[in-house]
């Protein structure tokens, strides 16, 4: 494997132009923490951005930070936390799920676009990406967006880069919006609800005037480990439904009491605060019950996005015939499904249930044989796929970047 490690944007241009001339596809990596996600690719050249790791500027009073794409995410989270700030979309750390902890970069975070529990209120990664410098598949540097939070006319190209899995351009520098960290948080915990009743409770909470910032449900399980962050709320053998509120202490305390009263028809409500609440939501964000080093570490894991009202029905349709395990987030709109190993990772069953509800499913953790056998990303309708391909070709006409990462048919 030819590892092409670059130290600045000019070197990125040189590498990309050479790859274009030789029609040599490039795998784009920071620290390689997410290379296990996506279709199997076939290339012997890696464009390594890990040396592009500087913080260009951080302006806490302006709520913006500009960094190079290879900057370690953990370092940036520590930096902004020191100023009582955060990325409001709660970027997921895929390390525990994939068995590669603590290695993600800011460019990888943007490329995969995996937001955490606060997605339901704060939006996704692309909503907080203000600007980017990147190199296209023409070997040309370009800049999109800027360093000002404002409304614009037209479509900001940097939004396309979020969730593109590195198939459009090589990001070298990005500017992101940061937000103040809440002064306090409370989580309301209901116990023993089945999936359907939990779905109704989360819907009621999200429809309330109390500004909910997280709504998750963990069904009862005999396989889920007693991991850090979950032990605060009880035994894995008891289902828990957890609702989060954030803000200034007086407001959070009042809203928690009012929401607990509103949810009382679903059963007794416990309230956990601050550190205990934060540990739970960190565990839910990173799907720690399905971690690679846990009892379900050998099972493939699907990430399913669907209408929240359909979440419980989909989850039950997947777990009852397979004996699998699920976790619900986003009020039922995000389902993590760990299913017992099958050659096709139960793709037929998953896609049938998800498509019927108008959702989509990504095989986030799977072994090479499964990734070769099935479509990792949800197959698009013909019209959408054609539009997506036109966009990709407009950035990278020779398919130099992460060739075959998102489509199995290209990876042969």
C-alpha positions as a printed NumPy array, in Angstrom:
array([[  0.   ,   0.   ,   0.   ],
       [  1.39 ,   3.376,  -1.049],
       [  0.793,   5.856,   1.803],
       [  0.898,   9.45 ,   0.53 ],
       [  1.183,  11.662,   3.614],
       [  0.66 ,  15.351,   2.939],
       [  1.459,  18.372,   5.105],
       [ -0.36 ,  21.201,   3.322],
       [ -3.043,  21.932,   0.734],
       [ -0.511,  22.389,  -2.08 ],
       [  0.759,  18.854,  -1.548],
       [ -2.826,  17.589,  -1.653],
       [ -3.227,  19.244,  -5.051],
       [ -0.026,  17.629,  -6.312],
       [ -1.092,  14.149,  -5.165],
       [ -4.568,  14.498,  -6.666],
       [ -3.229,  15.748, -10.02 ],
       [ -0.816,  12.833, -10.188],
       [ -3.663,  10.42 ,  -9.383],
       [ -5.801,  11.953, -12.113],
       [ -3.004,  11.644, -14.653],
       [ -2.492,   7.964, -13.858],
       [ -6.193,   7.316, -13.154],
       [ -5.139,   5.962,  -9.755],
       [ -7.97 ,   6.005,  -7.185],
       [ -7.166,   7.288,  -3.71 ],
       [ -8.513,   6.241,  -0.329],
       [ -8.861,   9.409,   1.73 ],
       [ -8.087,   8.945,   5.426],
       [ -7.258,  10.864,   8.575],
       [ -6.458,   8.182,  11.107],
       [ -8.443,   5.469,   9.308],
       [-10.967,   5.066,  12.12 ],
       [-13.906,   4.634,   9.723],
       [-12.348,   2.562,   6.935],
       [-14.375,  -0.422,   8.113],
       [-17.575,   1.364,   7.055],
       [-18.766,   1.253,   3.46 ],
       [-18.212,  -1.046,   0.51 ],
       [-14.847,  -2.696,   0.056],
       [-12.583,  -0.541,  -2.094],
       [ -9.742,  -1.642,  -4.337],
       [ -6.773,   0.703,  -4.441],
       [ -3.142,   0.599,  -3.409],
       [ -2.86 ,   4.353,  -2.752],
       [ -3.887,   6.18 ,   0.428],
       [ -4.011,   9.96 ,   0.764],
       [ -3.145,  10.476,   4.43 ],
       [ -4.321,  13.802,   5.912],
       [ -3.277,  13.117,   9.504],
       [ -0.497,  15.731,   9.395],
       [ -3.043,  18.443,   8.542],
       [ -3.942,  18.746,  12.208],
       [ -3.546,  22.41 ,  13.195],
       [ -6.121,  24.683,  14.792],
       [ -6.1  ,  27.699,  12.47 ],
       [ -8.213,  29.945,  14.683],
       [-10.652,  29.651,  17.558],
       [-12.847,  32.597,  18.454],
       [-15.016,  31.606,  21.428],
       [-16.777,  34.968,  21.542],
       [-17.742,  34.588,  17.865],
       [-18.719,  30.918,  18.322],
       [-16.554,  29.659,  15.443],
       [-13.515,  27.448,  15.083],
       [-11.362,  26.858,  11.983],
       [ -9.17 ,  23.763,  11.844],
       [ -7.37 ,  21.563,   9.373],
       [ -9.238,  18.422,   8.374],
       [ -6.865,  15.952,  10.023],
       [ -7.189,  17.484,  13.497],
       [ -8.142,  14.809,  16.08 ],
       [-11.764,  15.209,  17.125],
       [-11.006,  14.343,  20.76 ],
       [ -8.496,  17.205,  20.979],
       [-10.968,  19.701,  19.543],
       [-13.732,  18.582,  21.901],
       [-11.337,  19.081,  24.808],
       [-10.35 ,  22.517,  23.516],
       [-13.867,  23.873,  23.141],
       [-14.966,  22.223,  26.386],
       [-12.288,  24.273,  28.175],
       [-14.267,  27.339,  27.066],
       [-17.609,  25.798,  28.147],
       [-18.591,  25.234,  24.509],
       [-19.59 ,  22.23 ,  22.419],
       [-20.592,  20.974,  18.993],
       [-24.346,  21.057,  19.499],
       [-25.011,  18.139,  17.139],
       [-23.055,  15.75 ,  19.436],
       [-20.758,  13.999,  16.936],
       [-20.729,  10.255,  17.359],
       [-17.49 ,   8.47 ,  18.206],
       [-17.603,   5.301,  16.099],
       [-14.49 ,   3.953,  17.825],
       [-16.184,   1.769,  20.449],
       [-18.576,   0.292,  17.892],
       [-15.788,  -0.533,  15.436],
       [-13.121,  -1.381,  18.016],
       [-10.946,   1.639,  17.131],
       [-11.437,   4.102,  20.016],
       [-10.222,   7.671,  20.086],
       [ -8.915,   7.993,  16.519],
       [-11.502,  10.101,  14.678],
       [-10.65 ,  13.387,  12.949],
       [-12.702,  16.481,  12.246],
       [-12.683,  15.722,   8.503],
       [-13.97 ,  12.209,   9.136],
       [-16.671,  13.584,  11.407],
       [-17.923,  15.828,   8.609],
       [-17.523,  13.228,   5.858],
       [-19.709,  10.644,   7.612],
       [-22.155,  13.139,   9.122],
       [-23.219,  10.996,  12.091],
       [-24.935,  13.265,  14.601],
       [-25.902,  12.223,  18.108],
       [-29.041,  12.433,  20.276],
       [-29.352,  16.245,  20.08 ],
       [-29.891,  15.989,  16.317],
       [-33.635,  16.29 ,  16.952],
       [-33.178,  19.842,  18.251],
       [-29.836,  21.153,  16.985],
       [-29.769,  19.672,  13.491],
       [-27.005,  17.662,  11.87 ],
       [-23.336,  18.174,  11.068],
       [-24.05 ,  20.062,   7.841],
       [-26.132,  22.611,   9.746],
       [-23.034,  23.599,  11.753],
       [-20.497,  23.55 ,   8.914],
       [-19.907,  27.166,   7.91 ],
       [-17.154,  26.798,   5.348],
       [-14.467,  24.58 ,   3.899],
       [-11.314,  24.593,   1.774],
       [-11.019,  21.497,  -0.388],
       [ -9.413,  19.988,  -3.484],
       [-11.71 ,  18.679,  -6.209],
       [-11.292,  15.717,  -8.509],
       [ -9.981,  18.189, -11.115],
       [ -6.942,  18.781,  -8.892],
       [ -8.07 ,  22.315,  -8.102],
       [ -8.457,  23.953,  -4.704],
       [-11.739,  25.675,  -3.955],
       [-13.328,  27.477,  -1.04 ],
       [-16.97 ,  27.338,  -0.052],
       [-18.842,  29.13 ,   2.71 ],
       [-17.051,  31.371,   5.159],
       [-16.587,  32.318,   8.795],
       [-19.859,  34.153,   9.375],
       [-23.144,  32.689,  10.566],
       [-25.681,  34.228,   8.174],
       [-28.441,  33.464,   5.726],
       [-27.362,  33.069,   2.112],
       [-29.089,  32.966,  -1.227],
       [-28.594,  29.71 ,  -3.098],
       [-26.995,  26.475,  -1.935],
       [-23.773,  26.398,   0.032],
       [-21.454,  23.784,  -1.469],
       [-19.955,  22.912,   1.898],
       [-23.28 ,  21.309,   2.841],
       [-22.698,  18.725,   0.103],
       [-19.414,  17.667,   1.68 ],
       [-21.13 ,  16.665,   4.93 ],
       [-22.179,  13.045,   4.631],
       [-20.43 ,  12.528,   1.274],
       [-18.023,   9.926,   2.728],
       [-15.073,  11.551,   0.979],
       [-16.363,  10.879,  -2.523],
       [-16.632,  14.505,  -3.71 ],
       [-13.483,  16.325,  -2.626],
       [-10.586,  16.284,  -0.18 ],
       [-11.271,  18.716,   2.645],
       [ -8.141,  20.458,   3.92 ],
       [ -9.616,  23.103,   6.235],
       [-13.067,  23.573,   7.765],
       [-14.918,  26.19 ,   9.798],
       [-17.584,  25.067,  12.253],
       [-20.058,  26.755,  14.516],
       [-19.73 ,  26.008,  18.242],
       [-22.343,  26.621,  20.91 ],
       [-22.314,  27.299,  24.66 ],
       [-22.475,  24.173,  26.782],
       [-25.72 ,  24.042,  28.82 ],
       [-25.352,  25.011,  32.456],
       [-27.345,  22.005,  33.605],
       [-29.224,  18.949,  32.38 ],
       [-31.829,  16.559,  33.737],
       [-33.01 ,  13.248,  32.322],
       [-36.398,  11.751,  33.079],
       [-36.39 ,   7.955,  33.28 ],
       [-39.429,   5.711,  32.813],
       [-38.977,   1.983,  33.398],
       [-40.561,  -1.169,  32.053],
       [-42.292,   0.254,  28.97 ],
       [-42.592,  -1.934,  25.891],
       [-41.366,  -0.484,  22.597],
       [-44.75 ,   0.807,  21.422],
       [-45.623,   2.47 ,  24.727],
       [-42.134,   3.964,  24.907],
       [-42.599,   5.354,  21.411],
       [-45.801,   7.063,  22.547],
       [-44.091,   8.464,  25.659],
       [-41.219,   9.901,  23.619],
       [-43.678,  11.4  ,  21.122],
       [-45.58 ,  13.03 ,  23.963],
       [-42.37 ,  14.478,  25.399],
       [-41.165,  15.784,  22.043],
       [-44.566,  17.345,  21.404],
       [-44.535,  19.133,  24.742],
       [-43.474,  22.793,  25.23 ],
       [-40.517,  21.778,  27.423],
       [-37.733,  21.874,  24.788],
       [-36.599,  18.245,  24.895],
       [-33.047,  17.662,  23.61 ],
       [-32.93 ,  13.86 ,  23.741],
       [-35.402,  10.983,  23.669],
       [-34.146,   7.373,  23.715],
       [-35.437,   3.916,  24.644],
       [-33.431,   0.822,  25.544],
       [-35.599,  -2.321,  25.594],
       [-35.048,  -4.967,  28.255],
       [-32.148,  -7.251,  27.338],
       [-30.391, -10.314,  28.654],
       [-27.386,  -9.585,  26.404],
       [-26.778,  -5.883,  26.916],
       [-23.717,  -5.332,  29.109],
       [-23.767,  -3.152,  32.202],
       [-21.59 ,  -0.468,  30.609],
       [-20.48 ,   2.834,  32.073],
       [-23.252,   5.376,  31.719],
       [-26.061,   2.843,  31.803],
       [-25.483,   1.505,  35.311],
       [-26.821,   4.818,  36.68 ],
       [-30.293,   4.023,  35.381],
       [-30.647,   0.375,  36.397],
       [-30.336,  -3.221,  35.251],
       [-30.047,  -4.152,  31.547],
       [-32.935,  -6.548,  32.147],
       [-35.284,  -3.61 ,  32.649],
       [-36.412,  -1.432,  29.755],
       [-35.717,   2.277,  30.198],
       [-37.062,   5.312,  28.362],
       [-34.994,   8.462,  28.877],
       [-35.899,  12.077,  28.079],
       [-33.331,  14.89 ,  28.34 ],
       [-33.787,  18.574,  29.166],
       [-30.965,  21.162,  29.103],
       [-30.468,  24.816,  29.953],
       [-30.007,  27.048,  32.978],
       [-30.536,  25.222,  36.256],
       [-33.723,  26.953,  37.374],
       [-35.387,  26.41 ,  34.001],
       [-34.321,  22.771,  33.726],
       [-35.536,  21.988,  37.238],
       [-38.94 ,  23.53 ,  36.556],
       [-39.338,  21.922,  33.137],
       [-38.313,  18.493,  34.45 ],
       [-40.949,  18.615,  37.176],
       [-43.633,  19.749,  34.721],
       [-42.729,  17.135,  32.111],
       [-42.605,  14.384,  34.751],
       [-46.17 ,  15.27 ,  35.681],
       [-47.245,  15.181,  32.027],
       [-45.62 ,  11.757,  31.514],
       [-46.998,  10.24 ,  34.728],
       [-49.763,   8.312,  32.885],
       [-46.958,   6.178,  31.389],
       [-45.691,   5.23 ,  34.842],
       [-43.454,   6.514,  37.653],
       [-40.782,   8.971,  36.544],
       [-37.297,   9.197,  38.08 ],
       [-35.017,  12.171,  37.45 ],
       [-31.234,  11.926,  37.117],
       [-29.068,  15.025,  36.928],
       [-25.925,  16.423,  35.339],
       [-23.055,  13.872,  35.453],
       [-25.288,  10.786,  35.582],
       [-27.427,  12.173,  32.771],
       [-24.386,  13.108,  30.675],
       [-22.902,   9.621,  31.065],
       [-26.102,   8.011,  29.824],
       [-26.32 ,  10.211,  26.731],
       [-22.662,   9.662,  25.914],
       [-23.26 ,   5.896,  26.051],
       [-26.365,   6.211,  23.884],
       [-24.591,   8.46 ,  21.359],
       [-21.75 ,   5.982,  20.858],
       [-23.996,   2.89 ,  21.057],
       [-21.88 ,   1.393,  23.848],
       [-24.241,  -1.561,  24.454],
       [-23.192,  -2.844,  21.012],
       [-19.474,  -2.079,  21.451],
       [-16.937,  -4.262,  19.685],
       [-15.461,  -5.428,  22.979],
       [-18.857,  -6.434,  24.427],
       [-21.058,  -9.526,  24.159],
       [-22.62 ,  -8.266,  20.904],
       [-19.304,  -7.305,  19.344],
       [-19.463, -10.074,  16.724],
       [-22.914,  -9.043,  15.482],
       [-23.425,  -6.742,  12.478],
       [-24.998,  -3.396,  13.375],
       [-27.461,  -1.45 ,  11.25 ],
       [-28.171,   2.265,  11.555],
       [-31.777,   2.891,  10.537],
       [-33.396,   6.296,  10.054],
       [-37.178,   6.285,   9.747],
       [-40.276,   8.293,  10.675],
       [-40.375,   8.251,  14.499],
       [-43.923,   6.949,  14.527],
       [-42.712,   3.789,  12.724],
       [-39.688,   3.163,  14.926],
       [-41.147,   0.711,  17.438],
       [-42.899,  -1.369,  14.772],
       [-39.683,  -1.661,  12.739],
       [-37.647,  -2.563,  15.795],
       [-40.033,  -5.33 ,  16.8  ],
       [-40.212,  -6.64 ,  13.234],
       [-36.424,  -7.023,  13.264],
       [-35.901,  -8.452,  16.741],
       [-38.739, -10.958,  16.991],
       [-37.717, -13.23 ,  14.081],
       [-33.964, -12.859,  14.594],
       [-33.406, -12.602,  18.339],
       [-31.563,  -9.336,  17.701],
       [-31.247,  -6.255,  19.881],
       [-32.237,  -2.634,  19.187],
       [-31.753,   0.797,  20.703],
       [-34.041,   3.701,  19.814],
       [-32.901,   7.33 ,  19.639],
       [-34.382,  10.547,  18.191],
       [-37.771,   9.626,  19.671],
       [-37.844,   6.461,  17.563],
       [-36.504,   8.067,  14.39 ],
       [-33.078,   6.443,  14.747],
       [-32.761,   2.718,  15.39 ],
       [-29.53 ,   0.882,  16.104],
       [-30.065,  -2.807,  15.355],
       [-27.545,  -5.518,  16.268],
       [-28.607,  -8.755,  14.587],
       [-27.153, -12.262,  14.903],
       [-24.59 , -12.918,  12.144],
       [-25.901, -14.069,   8.767],
       [-24.026, -14.121,   5.43 ],
       [-26.131, -11.183,   4.205],
       [-26.382,  -9.459,   7.641],
       [-30.185,  -9.944,   7.395],
       [-30.243,  -7.245,   4.704],
       [-33.399,  -8.554,   3.053],
       [-35.438,  -8.327,   6.239],
       [-34.002,  -4.963,   7.239],
       [-34.546,  -3.307,   3.875],
       [-38.059,  -4.709,   3.498],
       [-39.18 ,  -3.264,   6.826],
       [-37.38 ,   0.045,   6.427],
       [-38.495,   0.733,   2.869],
       [-42.121,   0.029,   3.789],
       [-41.869,   2.853,   6.331],
       [-40.077,   5.262,   3.987],
       [-36.757,   5.092,   5.833],
       [-33.212,   4.053,   4.986],
       [-30.677,   1.707,   6.552],
       [-26.873,   1.655,   6.596],
       [-24.84 ,  -1.402,   7.552],
       [-22.47 ,   0.439,   9.848],
       [-20.563,  -2.536,  11.278],
       [-19.975,  -5.706,   9.28 ],
       [-17.196,  -8.042,   8.289],
       [-15.617,  -7.932,   4.847],
       [-17.626, -10.898,   3.566],
       [-20.892,  -9.141,   4.434],
       [-19.759,  -5.837,   2.966],
       [-18.911,  -7.667,  -0.259],
       [-22.264,  -9.477,  -0.343],
       [-24.708,  -6.61 ,   0.309],
       [-25.179,  -2.898,  -0.293],
       [-23.837,  -1.153,   2.795],
       [-25.662,   2.096,   1.992],
       [-29.352,   2.069,   1.212],
       [-29.988,   1.667,  -2.539],
       [-31.427,   4.862,  -4.002],
       [-34.376,   5.097,  -6.405],
       [-33.17 ,   5.409,  -9.985],
       [-33.886,   9.133, -10.279],
       [-32.161,  10.014,  -7.004],
       [-29.189,   7.791,  -7.854],
       [-28.812,   9.509, -11.23 ],
       [-28.898,  12.956,  -9.612],
       [-26.39 ,  11.866,  -6.97 ],
       [-24.055,  10.569,  -9.678],
       [-24.282,  13.835, -11.641],
       [-23.3  ,  15.753,  -8.527],
       [-20.385,  13.396,  -7.868],
       [-19.122,  13.627, -11.442],
       [-19.258,  17.431, -11.283],
       [-16.725,  17.241,  -8.416],
       [-14.716,  14.146,  -9.374],
       [-15.24 ,  13.061, -13.001],
       [-12.692,  10.217, -12.907],
       [-13.875,   8.817,  -9.577],
       [-10.499,   9.318,  -7.935],
       [-11.763,   9.793,  -4.366],
       [-12.855,   6.748,  -2.343],
       [-13.868,   4.919,  -5.502],
       [-16.526,   2.306,  -4.763],
       [-16.974,   3.337,  -1.127],
       [-20.678,   4.015,  -1.48 ],
       [-21.729,   1.767,  -4.364],
       [-21.022,  -1.902,  -4.583],
       [-21.319,  -1.96 ,  -8.362],
       [-18.348,   0.421,  -8.698],
       [-16.101,  -1.49 ,  -6.317],
       [-15.488,  -4.522,  -8.51 ]])
